[in-house]
Amino acid sequence: MNRYKFSEEEVPYGILEQFGLTREMIGDLPMDVLQAIHSGRRSPVLPIRVDDSDGNTIHARTRFSLVRANTGGLDGHSLCATLGVPVSSAGHPGSRTVSTCGA
């Protein structure tokens, strides 16, 4: 029986790279952290980079977790990375949760 919810092949590196989290960065994490991520638990706090709608680059730190979303695809699911992303609204800093899915 597989103890992990997600295999290495399922990790959506393309999605994570949109936030500046490269395959190398993820691969350099300690083994117990990688096992936690593959089990569906949150990552440690990691540095990310996000471009806002005005073209500004926002540097922040956040966690991510892997989740399956029912998308009706071939296997009925798509793998998503859920991140807490910093945003500002009318000049007030805050954050929101963003879930980005890949095929």
FENTAVEN-V298542 format. One record per pair of residues at least 6 apart in sequence whose C-alpha atoms are under 7 Angstrom apart, sorted by the first residue. I is the first residue (numbers start at 1). GAP is how many residues later the second one is. Records with the same first field share a line. If there is no record, write none. Layout:
I=GAP  GAP
//
This chain:
4=34  35
5=33  34  35
6=32  33
7=31
12=90
13=9  10
15=85  87
16=6
19=29  30  31
20=28  29
21=27
33=10
37=6  28  29
40=25  26  27
41=24
42=21  22  23
43=20  21  22
44=19
45=16  17  18
46=15  16  17
47=13  14  15
48=11  12  13  14
49=8  9  10  11
50=7  8  9
51=6  7
60=26
62=21  22  23
63=20  21
64=17  18  19
65=16  17
66=13  14  15  16
67=12  13  14
68=9  10  11  12
69=8  9  10  11
70=6  7  8
71=6  7
78=23  24  25
79=22  23  24
80=19  20  21  22
81=18  19  20
82=15  16  17  18
83=14  15  16
84=11  12  13  14
85=10  11  12  13
86=8  9  10
87=6  7  8  9
88=6
//
